[in-house]
Amino acid sequence: MSDSNRHAGLNLGESHGEADDAADSALFGFWIFLMSDAVIFALLFATYGVLLPGTAGAPGPGPASGFHLSGTLLETLILLASSFTFGMASLVMKHEIGTRYLYAWLGLTALLGLAFLALEVKDFAEMASLGAVPSRSGFLSAFYSLVPLHGLHVAAGLVWIGVMLVQIRVFGCDTPVKLNLLRLGLFWHFLDIVWVAIFSVVYLQGLIR
């Protein structure tokens, strides 16, 4: 394996000097964090699978009555688009195209993330208006343990993007900023993967039951 492919993530290349050398150990530790986060989501997926039939009897809200696939599909497309825009920001940083372009792509990523959260909150409000609240049944308790946790991660990612925009403004693209952007990229793409799993397991599978 060549030196330019030393870790699973965006390899900056030799032109970035210290940042490229430090990325190996810096990203390894963050991968461990992501794997621990993945275990938490895996446990919640398992809990959801077990409690899926627990809809408090026939009158209780279930996936078919509580989920709206069109809205969730739009949320999915928006989040996937945000992963693309963050990828573009990462390429701008790697090829040192210009700070203003980095700002633009990160800002667009943040706007897409905000749109995703706004639609998700709207979905939760509509479910609550139908009486589909966590205390109603085991199914809804498991649902609200899993899906909003992902939303909280997206919110944390948006705060992180805001912090990075400030750091780029103050410090420029120095080594710590580049490493933090690499970590943030892994985190953001991880959230995309988790959401695709949620969309497939919770929404698609739930509607065909």
Number of C-alpha atoms within 10 A of each C-alpha: 5 5 9 12 12 14 13 11 16 20 19 22 15 12 11 17 11 12 20 19 16 13 23 16 10 16 20 15 11 16 16 11 12 17 12 12 12 15 11 12 20 14 12 18 21 12 18 23 17 13 17 21 15 20 18 14 10 8 7 15 22 22 21 15 13 20 20 15 14 9 13 18 14 13 22 18 13 20 27 20 17 24 22 15 20 24 19 18 24 22 15 18 20 16 12 14 12 11 15 10 15 22 19 14 20 24 19 17 26 23 15 22 24 17 15 23 19 12 16 18 14 13 17 18 14 15 17 13 10 12 14 22 18 15 11 15 21 19 27 25 20 21 24 17 17 21 20 15 14 17 18 12 14 22 17 13 19 22 13 16 22 14 12 20 17 13 16 17 12 9 11 14 19 13 18 17 17 22 20 18 21 22 21 20 21 18 18 24 18 16 22 19 14 16 20 14 15 20 19 12 15 21 19 18 13 18 16 8 10
